[in-house]
Amino acid sequence: MASIILYCRPGFEKECGAEIQEKAAWNEVYGYLELKKNQGLVYFHLNVAEEGDKLLSEMPLRRLIFARQWFLSVVEKLDLPDYNRVEAITEALGTDWQYADLRMEMTDTNDGKELSKFCRKLAVPLRQALRKSGALTEKGDNDGAILHALFLSGNEVILGYSYAHNSSAHVMGIPRLKFPNAAPSRSTLKLDEAFLYFIPRDEWDERLTSGLKAVDLGSAPGGWTYQLVRRGMMVTAIDNGPMAESLMETGQVKHKMMDGFKYTPMKQNNYWLVCDMIEKPQRVAKLMAEWLLKGYCKEAMFNLKLPMKGRYQQVNEDLQTMKDMFSHYNVKYELFAKHLYYDREEITVHARLLSPLPVID
Ligand SMILES: C[S@@+](CC[C@H](N)C(=O)[O-])C[C@H]1O[C@@H](n2cnc3c(N)ncnc32)[C@H](O)[C@@H]1O
C-alpha cells in the first residue's frame, strides 16, 4: 500500500483530509483517509499505488490550503529496534533510489517535541550511513527528491519522499521565525510568514520594497504595520483602536480611527492592502476583491477567519466569492490561500490581478 502523508495544524485533520481527497479526485486519483486526530497528521491511502508519484509531482502543494507539507510513503511503519536503528533504516531504504536531502520529522505535538532531541542525535549517523550506501547524494540537489523520516516514536518510523520543487523547504513545513522585540504584537509573525510564503524572495526588491504605499485595515496595535514599516513602506493604518507609539514615531504611519469597510483611499497609489480585521470572512473577501478591481491596491494579503464548524466549506465559499467577482469583470488573477504555521483559527490569502483594471460602473 502507498499513502500520501500530509502535515497540518493539529485539530485541522478533517479539513486537510477533505481537501486532499477532493483535489486528488480532480486528478482522478482516489483513496481513503486515515486521520490522526489532534496530531496534525493525515494519511491518504491510495487505491492505486502508482498514482501517488504523479500526484506528488504534478498537483501543486501550493494549491492545498490546509497541508503544510506532504510526502509519499516508501516504507510504511518500519518497526525499529532499540539498537542499530541506523542500520535498520538504511537497509529498509535499499539503494534503488537516491535522495537529495534528509528531513528528520515528527508530529507538531508535545510528544513530537519530546522526540526532537532523539531525532537530532540520530540525524548525524543516519546521514552518514545513507551517504555511504548511496541513498543520499553527496550534495543537496534542489531539484531532487527529499527523503522524509517521520518518527512516530523512537521505535516507529515512516519513510517516504517529496519533490523539492513541490514541497515546503522547511522541516515539517514549519518556518521558525524570530519574534522581533520591537513589534507591538505577536500577530506580526503572521504577516512575516505570509510574505515569506507567498512572495518569491527574488521579487522582494520590487514587491516588498521601501517607498511603496500600503493600507492596513484592522491595524491596531500594529504588528502588521510593523512589518510594512520595517521594509520602508508608508502605511495608512485604519482601526478605532490605538496604534503603538513606537510606530507612530517613525513618521511612516498615518492612523485613521474609522471603520475599515468605510475607508476609501483618495488616490490609486497604494501598492499593498493588508487586512487582519476580525470580521465575517465573506464580507472581508468581498472587500478585498473590490479594492483590487477598483485599483485601490495592486496586491492584497489578508486573513479570513474560520468558523467552528464547516471550515473547509466556508473557505471554499469565501474564495469562490472572490473568483466570481473577478470572473464577472473578466480579469485574470492570482489567488492563493494557506493555513500558515502562525495562523490559528484563520487562513491567509494573497490576491492580485494579472490583467489591466476593468471598467467598473
Ligand atoms: C487581530 S486584531 C489586528 C492585529 C494587528 N494586525 C496587529 O498585528 O497588531 C484585529 C483588529 O481589527 C480591528 N477591527 C475589527 N473590525 C474592524 C473594522 N470594521 N474596521 C476597522 N478595524 C476593525 C479591531 O479593532 C482589532 O484591532
The ligand as a Gaussian input file, in Angstrom:
#p B3LYP/6-31G(d) Opt

LIG

0 1
 C       -6.427000      40.766000      15.300000
 S       -6.501000      42.462000      15.580000
 C       -5.322000      43.095000      14.476000
 C       -3.933000      42.912000      14.935000
 C       -2.950000      43.628000      14.050000
 N       -2.907000      43.072000      12.704000
 C       -1.567000      43.533000      14.654000
 O       -0.727000      42.831000      14.048000
 O       -1.312000      44.153000      15.667000
 C       -7.995000      42.902000      14.802000
 C       -8.225000      44.383000      14.747000
 O       -9.268000      44.622000      13.820000
 C       -9.961000      45.757000      14.249000
 N      -11.262000      45.790000      13.543000
 C      -12.258000      44.871000      13.586000
 N      -13.271000      45.272000      12.797000
 C      -12.877000      46.445000      12.229000
 C      -13.466000      47.344000      11.332000
 N      -14.678000      47.127000      10.828000
 N      -12.774000      48.442000      10.951000
 C      -11.536000      48.670000      11.449000
 N      -10.924000      47.846000      12.318000
 C      -11.589000      46.759000      12.709000
 C      -10.047000      45.615000      15.762000
 O      -10.217000      46.878000      16.361000
 C       -8.681000      44.998000      16.060000
 O       -7.749000      45.978000      16.472000

